[in-house]
Amino acid sequence: MENKNKKRRLKKKYRILLRKIKKLVFLLCFIAIILLFIYMLFGGFTKNVKDERIVKSFSYIDNKIILKTRKHDKKLYCILSSSTPKIDDENWTIVENNECNLKYELENYKLYIKTDDKIIYSTEDDKDVYLEVNENKNKIYLAVGGTYNFYNKIIGNDKSIKISNSNTEIASINGYGQIRGLSPGNTTIKVKYNKQEYQIDVLVTNLITVKPSDGYDYKKGYLSCKKYSKEDNDLIDEILKDRIQDAGYKTRAGAVEAARFLTLEFPYRINYFYENGRQTTNNVDGEGRYYHVGFYLDSTRYKNITGSSTGPKAWGCSLYSNPAHRNMDNGLDCSGFVSWALLNAGFDVKDVGAGFSDNSDLTDFGELKTLTTSLATSNKIKVGDLLHSYAAGGHIGIIVGMDKDNYYVAQALWYDEIGVVITKYKKSSLPSSFPHVVLMDKYYKKDGNLTNMW
């Protein structure tokens, strides 16, 4: 009997203890929920970029901040301000396609991101610096006035970043990692941060120019004969190769970059030359066409030429054109230019014409479509696609830029603005100039670091 009483007393004690534990657990859970609610109410999850991860990348380019965000279930807006902005401030910029472009004015700005009714991210309390460095890039080439982002810096105390520059007269670097070419020469820039050191060699040269932001510079002169030495030619080829590698070798972006480099960064206009033949027809090379990697600026390149008709002569040097029946400065014809751009990007289309001949042509390397206004104003055409017309028996160009209303087409022209140029066309009226488009997705296969504009 006594044992039974002891068991009953023990069970009673356990029940009482269990009820107390349950009450304690309930109370702790209740407190945790209240604290969590308060934390969320005051934006606790959105104060630090490392927790919320709203900011994906943050770059400084030519007095602009380019902010890329991660996907969010609400519409986002961003602003740069020296103090906390109001929710209804008219200067908020909408984030479209997870990207927001902001004009940079102050070095001590703060970044804010909001939804329609609440600021969800701010850097005003951030103490850390975040650097994103391209460690695979150890040398860059700049024109005087050209820029390159050595690293991207997210807001913070940049006193922890230590920068050294071996020659400040050649290039400068600001706190946000943008290097600017000042005068021709070489310098080495080192950045120390978080016990790591990053180094980049900078070569500034007059052999290239800064890409104009608003289109092709029709004021630049034509290339003259013997303008460049072998060393100059070698360096230009080296820079071209570097640009294509950055864009992506054997990608759509690489082909576009080759065409952009010749038309935008090379300081002279290449002349249009009525070709004297091709390697694939009568074994003529370098006369209106140059089916080799690099530029054709010096006589040392003659060793690459497989056959001549009235040459060899480098670009800019006078050469007799059989179709034109006169001497002209050597350069490129339309299909010669496009083939050259493709070859330098790693695409071997052979020495072919514009199309539609019985032999292989550039129109055969992609999906040939009749160009309508509907197609031209759709999102199916991309930078890097080819455009064809029947002019002069067949003409071809490559799209190197596009914005909301226009296409920018790199092409070699024999009329009006003669030479290898970039022409702007309204999307709505493009079919009147080019009846066909060659969609090149299946040929390129990879886009690389493709941009719609330079």
ROTIMAR-447721 format. One record per atom (N, C-alpha, C, O): x, y, z. Coordinates in steps of 0.05 Angstrom, whole numbers, plus 32768, in hexadecimal, padded with zeros to 4 digits. Example, Ala and Ser with C-alpha at 12.3 -4.5 7.8 and 13.67 -1.06 7.14 Angstrom:
REM ROTIMAR-447721
81087F8E809C80F67FA6809C81087FBE809C811D7FBE80A981017FD3808E81117FEB808F81028001809D810C801780A1
This chain:
REM ROTIMAR-447721
80117FE88000800080008000801180198000800C802D7FF28026801880118038802F8013804680357FF8804A804C7FF1804E80207FEA805B80237FD0804980307FBC805180417FAB803080297FBD801C80357FAB801980527FB0801780627F9D8019805A7FC9801780767FD0802F80867FC6802C809D7FBC8047807A7FC9805F80877FC0805E808C7FA1806680A17F97805580787F938053807A7F76803F80907F6E804480A07F5B802880927F7D801580A77F77802080C37F7C801C80D57F6C803080C57F92803C80DF7F98805080E77F83805280FE7F7B806080D37F7A807480D97F65806780E17F4B807080F47F3D805280D37F44804380DA7F2B803880F77F2D803881067F19802E80FD7F44802381187F488038812E7F45803481427F39805081287F508066813B7F4E806F813E7F31807481557F28807081287F228078812A7F058063813A7EF5806A81497EE4804981367EFC803481457EED803781637EF3803481737EE1803C81697F0C803F81857F13805781917F05805681A77EFA806E81827F058087818C7EF88083818F7EDA808C81A27ECE8074817C7ECE806F817D7EB1805E81957EAA806381A27E96804A819B7EBB803981B27EB6804A81CC7EB7804681DF7EA7805C81CD7ECB806D81E57ECD808081E87EB5808381FF7EAB808B81D27EAC809D81D37E94808D81DC7E7C809781ED7E6C807581D17E78806481DA7E62805E81F77E63805F82057E4E805782017E7B8052821E7E7E806A822F7E77806882437E6A808282257E80809B82347E7B80A182347E5D80A882497E52809E821D7E4F80A3821C7E328090822E7E238098823C7E118076822E7E2C8062823F7E1F806A825C7E228068826C7E0F807282637E3B8079827F7E40809282887E2F8092829E7E2480A682767E2E80BE827C7E1E80B7827F7E0080C182917DF380A6826E7DF6809D826F7DDA808E82897DD5809282967DC0807D82917DE8806D82A97DE5808082C27DE4807C82D37DD4809482C27DF680A782D87DF780B782D97DDD80BC82EF7DD280BF82C27DD380CF82C07DBA80BF82CB7DA380C982D97D9280A582C47DA2809482CE7D8C809182EC7D8D809282FA7D78808D82F77DA5808A83147DA980A483227DA080A383367D9180BB83177DA880D583237DA180D983227D8280E383357D7680D2830C7D7780D583087D5A80C3831C7D4B80CC83287D3780AB83207D55809883337D4880A4834F7D4A80A3835E7D3680AE83577D6180BA83717D6580D283757D5280D6838A7D4680E283607D5080FB83617D3F80F383657D2280FF83767D1480DF83567D1980D683597CFD80C983747CF980CD83817CE480B9837E7D0D80AB83977D0A80BE83AE7D0680B883C17CF780D583AD7D1380E983C37D1080FF83BD7CFC811483C97CFD80FA83AA7CEA810C83A57CD3812583977CDB813A839B7CCD812483867CEF813D83797CF8814983677CE4816183647CE38138835B7CD2814383487CBE814E83577CA6815B834A7C95814983717CA48150837E7C8B816683937C8F816C83A37C7D817283947CA6818683A97CAB81A283A27C9F81B183B47C9881A883897C9D81C383817C9581C283717C7B81B4835D7C7981D2837A7C6781D2836D7C4D81DA83507C4F81D2833F7C3F81EB834A7C6381F5832E7C6581DF831B7C7081E083037C6B81CA83277C7E81B483167C88819E83147C73819682FE7C6C8195832B7C69817E832C7C57818783257C3A817783197C2C819F832C7C3381AA83257C18819883327C03819583267BED818E83497C08817E83577BF3819183617BDD818B835F7BC681A8836C7BE581BB83767BD281CC835F7BC781D983517BD681CA835A7BAD81DA83457BA081F5834F7B98820983427B9D81F683667B8B820F83727B83820C83907B8181F5839A7B7F8222839E7B83822283BB7B86823A83C67B78825083C37B83823783D37B61824F83DC7B52824D83FA7B4D823884077B4B826584057B4A826884227B44827484257B28828B841D7B24826584307B15826F84327AFA8268844E7AEF825084557AED827C845D7AE8827884777ADA826384887AE8824F84907ADC8267848E7B028255849F7B11823984937B14822684A27B18823784797B12821D846C7B17822184547B29823584467B28820D84517B3B820D84397B4C81F984257B3F81E2842C7B398203840D7B3981F283F87B2E81ED83E47B4481FF83D57B4B81D483E47B4E81CD83D27B6481BC83BB7B5981A883BF7B4B81C483A37B6081B5838B7B5881AB837E7B7281BA83797B85819183797B738184836D7B8B817C83507B85817A83477B6F817783427B9B816C83277B98814E83297B968142833E7B9C814183147B8D812483147B89811683197BA3811E830F7BB8810183297BA280F183307BB980D4832E7BB280CC83337B9B80C383287BC680A683247BC08097833E7BBD8080833E7BB680A583557BC28098836F7BBF80A983817BAD80C1837C7BA9809C83957BA280AA83A87B9080BE83B87BA280B783C17BB780D683BB7B9780EB83C97BA680F383E37B9A80EF83E87B8280FD83F57BAB8106840F7BA2812184147BB08126840A7BC6813384247BA4814C842A7BB0815384477BAE814884557B9D816484507BBF816C846D7BC08187846F7BCD818E84607BDE819684837BC481AF848B7BD181AA84A67BDF81A084B97BD381B084A77BF981AA84BF7C0881BF84C27C1E81C984AE7C2981C584DB7C2681D784E07C3C81C984DD7C5781D684DD7C6C81AF84DC7C57819F84D87C70818784C77C6A818084C27C52817A84BD7C7E816484AA7C7B814D84B87C6B814384CD7C73814684AD7C53813184BA7C43811584B47C4D811184A17C5C810284C47C4480E684BF7C4B80DB84AA7C3780E484A87C2180C7849B7C4080BB84877C3080B084937C1680B184867C0180A484AB7C18809884B87C0080AA84CA7BF180A184DA7BE180C584C87BF680D884D87BE780D684D37BC980D684BB7BC180D484E77BB980D084E37B9C80EA84D97B8E80E884D27B76810084D87B9C811984CF7B8F811E84B17B90813284A87B86810C84A27B9D810F84857B9D810E847B7B8080FE84847B70812084687B7A8121845C7B5F8117843F7B60811F84307B72810684387B4E80FA841D7B4E810F84087B46811F840D7B34810F83F17B52812083DB7B4B811283CA7B3680FD83BE7B3B811D83CA7B1D811283BB7B07812483A47AFF813C83A87AFC8118838C7AFC812883747AF5813F83717B09815583697B01813983767B23814D83737B38816683857B34817B837E7B3E8162839C7B27817883AE7B23816F83CB7B26815983D27B1E818083DB7B33817A83F77B37819384087B3181A884037B3C8190841B7B1F81A6842D7B1781A384487B25818E84557B2381B784507B3481B684687B4381CD847B7B3C81E484727B3881C884947B3B81DD84A87B3581ED84AD7B4E81E284B27B63820784AA7B4C821984AD7B62822384CA7B64822D84D57B50822184D67B7B822A84F27B7F823C84F67B97824E85067B96823684E87BAD824484EC7BC6825384D27BCE824984BC7BCB826B84D57BD8827A84BE7BE2826F84B47BFC8274849D7C03826184C57C0B825784BC7C26823984B67C24822B84B97C38822F84AD7C0D821384A67C0B820D848D7C1B821F847E7C2381F384897C1F81E984707C2B81D484647C1981C684737C0B81D3844B7C1881C0843D7C0681A884347C1681AB84287C2C819084387C0B8177842F7C18816684207C03816684277BEC8159840B7C0C814683FC7BFC812C83FB7C0B812B83F67C23811583FF7BFC80FB83FE7C0980E783EF7BF880EB83EB7BE080D183E77C0580B983DE7BF780A783F67BF580B0840D7BFA808E83F37BEF807C84097BED807784187C07807284307C07807B840A7C1D807484177C37808984157C4C8084841E7C6380A1840A7C4580B484067C5B80D184047C5080D583F77C3C80E484117C5E8100840D7C57810983F27C62810783ED7C7A811383E17C51811A83C67C59813883C17C59814183AC7C63814783D47C4F816583D17C50817283EC7C51816A83FE7C43818683EE7C62819584077C6481B284007C6A81B883ED7C7981C484107C5F81E0840C7C6581EA84207C7A820284217C8081D884307C8581E184467C9781EE843B7CB081FE84497CBC81E884237CB981F484187CD1820A84037CCB821683F87CDD820F83FE7CB1822383EA7CA9823F83F37CB18246840A7CAC824E83E27CBC826A83E87CC3827E83D97CB1829583DF7CB0827483C57CA3828583B47C94828783BD7C77827583CB7C6D829D83B57C6A82A083BA7C4E82A0839F7C3F82AC838C7C498292839E7C29829283867C19829F838B7BFE8296839D7BF082B4837D7BF882C283807BDE82BD83677BCD82BE83507BD682B7836C7BB482B583567BA082CA835C7B8B82C8836E7B7B82DF834B7B8C82F7834F7B7A82F883397B6682F583227B6C82FE83417B4D8303832D7B38832083247B3A833183307B2F8324830F7B49833F83067B4F834D82FA7B37836582F67B36833D82F37B22834982E77B0A835482FD7AF7836282F77AE4834E83167AFD8356832C7AEC836F83397AF8836D83467B0D838683357AEC839F83417AF883AB83577AE783BF83627AEE839E835D7ACF83A883727ABE8390837E7AAF837F83707AA5839083997AAD837B83A67A9E838783BA7A8A839E83C47A8E837883C07A75838083D47A61836C83EA7A60835483E57A5D837584037A63836284197A63836B842E7A4F838384337A4A8357843B7A43835C84547A34835F846A7A48835784687A5F836B84817A40836B84987A51834E84A17A55834084A67A42834684A27A6F832A84A87A75831984907A79830284927A82832384787A728314845F7A75831484567A928325845E7AA2830084467A9982FE843D7AB582FA841F7AB782F284127AA3830184147ACE82FD83F87AD482F883F57AF1830584027B0282E583E47AF982DF83DF7B1582F083C87B1F82EB83B07B1A830583CE7B2F831783BA7B3A830883AA7B4F830B83917B5082F783B77B5F82E683A97B7282CC83B87B7582CB83D07B6F82B783AA7B7E829E83B77B85829D83BA7BA382A383A67BB2829583D17BAD829583D67BCA827883DB7BD2826C83EE7BC8826E83CC7BE5825583D27BF2825B83E47C0A826F83E07C18824983F67C0F824E840C7C22825A84027C3C825383EC7C46826C84127C478278840B7C61828F841E7C67829384317C58829E84187C7B82B584287C8382CD84207C7282DA840B7C7782D484307C5E82EA84287C4C8306842D7C58831A842A7C49830884357C71832284387C7D8330841D7C808349841C7C82832184087C7F832D83ED7C80833983E47C66834783D07C64833483F47C50833F83EE7C36835983FE7C32835884167C34836F83F17C2C838883FE7C28839083FC7C0A839283E67BFF839384137BFD839884147BE183B484207BDC83BB84347BE883C484137BCA83DD841E7BC183DD841F7BA383D3840D7B9683EA84337B9883EB84387B7B840784407B73841184547B7D841584307B63843184357B5D8436844E7B4C844B84597B4D842184577B3E8424846F7B2E8409847D7B2B83F984767B1A840484917B3B83EA849E7B3C83E684B07B2483D084BA7B1F83FB84B57B1483F884C67AFC83ED84B57AE583E284C17AD283F0849B7AE683E6848A7AD183C984837AD483B984847AC183C1847C7AED83A584757AF2839E847B7B0F83B0847D7B20838584807B14837B84857B2F8368846F7B37835D84617B268363846C7B52834F845A7B5C834084677B73834D84727B85832584667B72831684737B88830F845D7B9D831584467B9A830184667BB282FB84547BC882E7843E7BC082E4842A7BCF82DA84417BA982C7842D7BA182D2841A7B8C82C3840B7B8082ED841B7B8882FA84087B7782FB840E7B5A830483FE7B4A82F284267B5282F3842D7B36830F84397B2E8317844D7B3A831C842C7B1B833684357B11833184467AF88321843E7AE7833E845C7AF6833B846E7ADE835684737AD28369847A7AE08358846F7AB7837084757AA9837584937AA6836384A27A9E838D849C7AAD839384B97AAD83A684C17A9683A384D57A8983BB84B07A9283CF84B67A7D83DC849C7A7583DD84897A8583E8849A7A5D83F484817A54840B84787A66841B84887A6F840B845E7A6C842084537A7C8416843B7A8C840084317A87842684327A9F8420841B7AAF842084227ACD843084327AD6840E84157ADC840F84187AF9840483FE7B0583F683EF7AF7840A83F97B1E840083E27B2D83F183EC7B4583FA83FC7B5583D983E27B4783C783E97B5E83C383D17B7083BD83BB7B6683C783D67B8A83C383C07B9E83AD83C97BB283AC83E07BBA839D83B67BB9838883BB7BCD838A83A67BE38389838E7BDD838D83AF7BFC838E839D7C13837483A07C22836B83B67C29836783897C28834E838A7C37834A836E7C44834D835A7C388343836F7C5E833D83567C6C835383417C6A834E832A7C65836C834B7C6E838483397C6D838A832D7C52839A831B7C4F837D83387C3D8382832F7C22838D83467C118385835D7C16839E83407BFE83A883547BEC83A1834D7BCF83A583377BC6839783617BC18390835D7BA583A183717B9483A583887B9C83AA83677B7D83BC83787B6C83B283777B5083A983627B4683B5838E7B4283AE838F7B2683C183A27B1783C683B87B2183CC83997B0083DD83AA7AF083CB83B97ADC83BA83AE7ACF83D183D37ADA83C083E47AC983D283F07AB283E683FC7AB783C983EC7A9983D683F87A8283C3840C7A7683AD84047A6C83CB84257A7583BB843A7A6983C884417A4E83E084467A4D83B784427A3983C384467A1E83B184587A0D839884587A1083BE846679FA83AF847679E683A7846679CE839B847079BB83AE844C79CD83A7843B79B7838A843479B68380842A79A2837C843979CC835F843579CC8352844E79D8835F845F79E48338845179D38329846879DE8312845D79EF830B844679EE8307847079FF82EF84697A0F82D7846579FD82D3847579EB82C884507A0182B0844B79F1829C846279F5829584697A0B8294846F79DF8280848579E28265847979EC825D846479E48259848879FE8240847D7A0B8228848079FA8214847279FE8228849279E68210849879D78211848E79BA8201849679AA8223847B79B4822484717998823F8474798B8252847D79988240846E79728259846F79638262848C795F8252849E795A827D84907961828884AB795C828F84AE793F82A484A57935827D84BB7930828184BF7913829684D4790D829D84D878F682A084E2792182B484F6791D82D084EB791C82E384F8791282D484D2792582EF84C7792582F884C1790882E884B978F7831284C67903831C84C378E8832184A778DF8320849478EF832684A478C5832C848978BA8349848178C1835A849378C4834E846878C38368845D78C8837B846378B18373845E789A8392846E78B683A6847378A183BB845C78A083BC844C78B283CA845C788A83DE8446788683F58449789983FF845F789F83FF843378A48416843178B58413844378CE8427844F78D783FB844478D883F6845478F084018447790984098454791C8403842C7908840B841D79208424840B791A84278401790484348408792E844B83F6792D844383DA7934842C83D5793C845583C77931845083AC7939844983AA79578437839C795F845883B97967845383B97984843783C4798B842983BA799C842F83D9797C841483E4798083FF83CF797883EC83CB7986840383C2796183F183AE795783EE8397796B83D9838D79718405838F797684058379798A83F5838179A383E6837179AD83F9839A79AC83EB83A279C483CD83A579BF83BD839D79D083C583AF79A883A883B179A2839C839579A18386839179AB83AA8382799583A083677994839E835B79B0838B834D79B683B0836279C283B0835979DD8398836479EC838B835579FC8392837D79E8837B838A79F58361837E79EA834F837879FA835F837A79D08348836E79C48342835279D0832C834C79D88357834279D28354832879DE834B832979FB833A83197A038355833C7A0A834E833F7A26833083477A288322833D7A39832783597A17830B83627A1782F9834A7A1182E483477A1E8300833A79FE82EF832379F682EF830E7A0D82DA83027A128306830A7A1A830782F77A3082F583007A4782E782F07A5382F4831A7A4C82E383257A6182C683217A5A82B5831A7A6B82BF83257A4082A383227A37829C83047A37828582FD7A3D82AF82F37A2F82AA82D77A2D82B282CC7A1282A482D079FE82C882BE7A1182D282B279F882BE829C79EF82B5828C7A0082B9829B79D682A5828879CB8289828C79D7827B827979DD828282A579DA826782AC79E3825C82C279D1826B82CF79C2824282C779D3823582DD79C5824282F779CD8247830879BC824782FB79E78253831479F1826E831979E58276832F79E0827E830379E18298830679D58297831079B982A7832179B18284830679A982818310798D8279832D798D8283833D797D82678335799F825E835179A08275836279A982788378799E8285835979BC829C836979C682B1836E79B082BC838379AE82B6835A799F82C9835D798982C08373797782CF8384796F82A683737970829B8388795E829B83A3796C82A083B7795F829483A47985829583BD799482B183C8799682B583E0799482C583B7799B82E083C0799E82EA83CE798582F683E4798682E683C2796D82EF83CE795482E183E8794E82EE83FB794482C783EA795482B88402794D82B98418796382B7842F795C82BC8410797C82B98424799282D4842A79A082D8844179A782E5841679A582FE841C79B38315842179A18327843079A983168415798A832B841C797783278439796D8311843F7965833B844A796E83378466796A8333846F794D832E848779488335845D793A83318465791E831C845479108316843D79198310845F78FB82FC845078EB830A843F78D6831B844978C78303842578D5830D841478C082FD841878A782E4841978A7830B841B789082FE8421787782EF8409786C82F583F2787282DA840F785B82CD83F9784C82DE83F4783382E68406782582E383DA782E82F383D3781782E483BD780782DD83A8781382DF83C277EE82D283AE77DD82E6839777D982FB839A77CD82DF838077E382F2836A77E582FC836077CA82EE836177B68315835777CB8321834B77B3831E832D77B38329831F77A08311832177C6830D830577C7830E82FA77E38311830977F7830C82E077E5830C82D27800831E82BA77FF832582B077EA832582B1781783358298781983258281780D8331826F7801830B8281781082FA826B780782F3826B77EA82E9825777DF82F9828177DC82F3828377BF830C828477AE83118271779F831B829977B08333829C779F834D829F77AF836082AA77A5834C829677C98364829677DA837082B277DE838882B577DF835E82C677E0836782E177E6836082E77803834B82E1780D837382F47811837182F8782D837A83157834838D831F7828836C832278468374833C7850836F8353783D837B83697840835D8350782A8356836578178338836978178329835E7807832F8379782A8312837C782F83088368784482F2836B784E83198355784A83138341785F832D833B786D8343833C7861832B833378868344832C7894833C831578A78333831A78BD833F82FD789D833582E678AD834B82DB78BF835582C578BC835382EC78D2836782E578E6835F82F37900835183077901836982E87917836482F479318375830D7934838D830C792D836A8322793E8378833B794383748350792D8364834D791B83848365792F8382837C791C83988379790683AC836C790A8392838678F083A4838578D883AF83A178D483A683AF78C283C483A878E483CD83C378E583EB83C678DD83F483DD78D983F983B078DB841683B278D6841F839D78C38412838878C0843483A278B4843E8390789F8446837578AB84488361789C844C837478C58453835A78D0843C834678CF8441832E78D18424835078CB840D833E78C9840B833278AD83FA832078A9841C833A789A841B832F787F84218311788084188302786E843083087894843882EC7895841F82DA7899842082C27894840982E678A383F082D778A783E082D4788E83CE82C3788C83E682E5787A83D582E6786283DA82CD785183F182C6784B83C582C0784983C782A7783A83C882AC781C83D2829A780D83BF82C2781283C082C877F583B782E477F083A782F077FE83C282F077DA83BC830C77D383B4830F77B683BA82FF77A583A5832577B1839E832D779683AE8346778E83BD8345777A83AB835B779D83BA8374779883CA837D77B083D6839277B083C9836D77C583D7837377DE83F0836377E283FC835A77CE83F9835E77FA83EB8365781383EF8382781C8404838E781783DB838D782883DC83A8783483CB83A8784E83B5839D784E83D583B4786383C783B5787C83AF83C8787A83AD83D77867839D83C7788E838783D9788F839183F6788F83A583FD789C83848407787F838B8423787D839E8429786783A38440786083AA8414785B83BD8418784583AF8415782A839D8404782783B88424781683AB842577FC83AF840A77ED83C583FF77EC8399840077E2839983E677D5838583E777BE836F83F377C0838C83DA77A8837A83DB7791836383C77795836783B0779C834A83D17792833283C17795832883B97779832183CA77698329839F77738320839677598302839C775382FC83A5773D82F08398776682D4839F776182CF83BD775D82BE83C5774D82DE83CD776C82DA83EA776B82EA83F7775582E5840E774D82FE83E9774A830F83F37734831E840C773C8321841F772D8327840D775583378424775F8345841D7778833F840977858359842E777F8367842A77988356843477AF8349844977AD8356842677C68347842D77DE8359842677F6836A841577F483538432780D8360842A78258355840F782E833D840B7830836683FC7833835E83E1783A834E83E17854835483F07866833A83D07855832983CE786D831983B4786C8323839F786582FF83B6787382EE839F787482D483A4786582CA83BA786582C9838F785982AE8391784F829B8386786482A4837F787A82818385785E826D8380787382708364787F8272836178988271834F786F8273833478798290832F78848294831F789682A3833D787982BE833B788382C0834578A082CE833978B082B2835B78A682B2836678C182A4835378D482AF834D78EA828D834978CE827E833778E0828D831D78E4828E831378FA8299831278CE82A882FA78D182C182FE78E382C882ED78F382CD831578E082E4831C78F182DC831D790E82EA8312791F82C5832A791582BC832C793082B68310793C82BE830A795282A982FF792C82A382E4793582BC82D3793982BE82C5794D82CF82D6792782E882C6792A82F782CE7943830282BD795182F982E87948830882F1796082FB82E8797A830882E5798E82E182E3797982D282D9799082D382BB799282C982B079A682E082AD797F82E38291798082D18281796F82CE8268797282C2828E795C82AF8281794B82BA827F792E82BC8294792182C08268792582CC8264790B82B7826078F582B0824978EF82AD827678EA8299827478D582A5827178B98296826F78A582BF827178B882CE8271789F82CB828B789082BD829D789A82D7828E787A82D882A7786B82C082A8785982C282A3784182A882B07864828F82AD7856828382C97851828B82DD785C826E82C97840826082E17838824882E77849824382DA785D823982FC784082228305784F820A82F2784C81FA82EF785F820682E6783581EF82D4783081DE82E0781981E082F8781681CF82D3780B81C782B7780881D482AB77EF81C782AB77DB81EB82A277F081F8829677D981F5827777DB81EB826D77EF81FF826977C681FD824C77C78211824177DB820D822A77E58225825077E28239824777F68230824F7812821B825C7815823F824878268239824F7841823B826D7845824E8279783B8228827978538228829678598222829B7876821A82887885822682B4787F822182BA789B820482B678A381FE82B178BA81F282B8789081D582B4789681CF8296789C81B9829078A581E28284789681DE8268789B81E5825F78B781E0824878BF81F1827178C781FB826978E181E7826D78F881EE8266790F81D0827778F281BC827A790781A0827578FB819D826978E6818C827E790A8170827A79028168829378F2816382A878FE8165829078D8815E82A678C6814082AC78C88130829A78C4813982C578CE811E82CD78D0811882E678C0812982F878BE810082E778B480F7830078A780F2831478BD80E3830E78D080FE832B78BA80FB833F78CF80E2835078CB80E0835E78B880D0834E78DE80B8835E78DF80BA837378F680CB8370790780A8838778F580A8839A790B80A1838D792580AD8394793A808F837979248088836A793D80A1835C794880A5835D796180B0834F793780C88341794180DE8355794A80EB8350795F80E1836B793B80F5837F794280F0838C795D81038394796B80D7838E796580CF839C797E80CA8388799480C2838F79AA80CF836E798F80CB835979A380E5835679B380F8836579AE80E5834379C580FE833E79D4810C832579CA811D831979D88107831D79B18113830579A6812E830A799A813F82F87998813383237992814D832A798681608333799C8158834279AE8179832A799A818D833179AE81A5833E79A281AB833B798A81B4834C79B381CE835679AA81DF833E79A281E0832A79B081EC8340798B81FC832A798081EF831C796981FC830E795A81D58321796581C78316794E81CF8325793581D8833C793781CC8319791D81D58325790481BD832F78F581A7832578F781C2834478E581AD835078D481B6834F78B781CD835578B181A3834778A581AA8344788981988355787781808357787D81A3836078628193836D784E819E8365783281B383597830818E836C781D81968365780281A8837A77F581AF837777DE81AF838F780481BF83A577F881D9839B77EC81E6838A77F881DF83A477D481F8839D77C681FC837F77C48212837577C681E6837177C181E7835477BD81E8834477D781E8832C77D781E8835277EE81E88345780881F98355781C82118359781881EC835D783281FA836D784681F48361786181DE8357786682078363787482048357788E8210836A78A382248377789F8203836A78BB820C837A78D28207836A78EB81F9835778EB821383737901820F8366791B8205837A792F820F8390793181F08373793E81E58385795281F88386796A81FE837179768201839E7971821483A07988820883B0799F821583B479B481EF83BA799C81E383C979B181C583CA79AD81BB83C9799681B683CD79C3819983D179C0818F83DE79DA819883D879F0817C83F079D6816E83FD79ED815083FA79E8814883EA79D78140840979F68124840679F48119840B79D8810683FD79D08124841E79C98119842579AF812B841F799781228420798181458419799C815884187986816983FF7986816E83F2799B817383F8796E818983E5796B81A183F47961819F8407795281B983EB796A81D283F6796181E183E0795281E983CC795D81E583E5793881EF83D07926820B83D7791C820F83EC7910821E83C57922823983C97918823A83BC78FC823283A578F8824583CC78E9824583C278CD825A83D278BD826183E878C4826383C678A8827583D37895826483DE787E825883CE786F826483F9787A825384067866826484117850827B841B7854825A841078378268841A7820825A843478168262843F78018246843E782482388456781D8233846878358237845E784C822C84817831822784947847823F8495785A8254849E7853823C848A7872825184897885826384717880825F845C788C82768474786E8286845D786482988452787982A484617888829A8438787B82AC842B788D829E841978A182868415789F82AD840F78B482A283FE78C98297841078E082A7841C78EE827D841278E28270842578F4825A841779048254840078FF824E842679168236841D7924821F8430791D82218448792082098424791381F28434790A81DB842F791C81D58418792381CD8444792481B584417935819C84407925819884507913818B842B792B81728427791C815B84267930815E8419794581458433792A812D8430793A812384147938812384087922811B8408794E811183EC794D80F983E9793A80F783D6792B80E883FD793B80CF83FB792C80D483FD790E80C483F378FE80EA840A790580F0840D78E9810783FB78DF810E83FD78C8811183EA78F0812883D978E8812383C878D0813483C578BF810A83BC78CD810583AA78B5810883B8789B810D83AB7886810683D3789A810983E17881812683E27878812C83E77860813983DE788A815583DD7884816083C17882817283BB7872815683AF7893815F839378938147838078928139837D78A681428373787C812B83617879812E8347788A811B833A788F814783417892814C832778A0815C832B78B9816E833C78BA8157831A78CD8167831878E5817082FB78E8816182E978E1818882F878F1819382DD78F6819682DA791481A882E67921818482CA7920818582C6793D819B82B17943819A829B793881AD82B8795481C682A8795781C88298797181DE828F797881B38294797F81B48286799981C0826A799681D2826379A681B8825B798381C1823F798081DE823F797781EC822B797D81E88254796A8203825479618216825C7978822A824F797D820F827279868220827B799C821F826879B38234826279C08208825E79B98202824B79D08204825979EB81F4825379FD8219826A79EF821C82777A09821C82957A05822782A079F1820F82A47A17820E82C17A16822782CF7A21822E82E47A17823482C37A35824A82D07A41824182E87A51822A82E97A5A825382FB7A55824C83147A64823F83287A52824A833E7A4D822883227A48821B83327A33820D834A7A3F820083497A54821183617A32820283797A3A81F583857A2181FF83827A0B81DE83917A2581CF839D7A0E81DD83B67A0381DB83BB79EB81EB83C47A1481FA83DB7A0B821683DA7A17821B83CB7A2A822883EA7A0C824383EA7A15824783FF7A2B825D84027A36
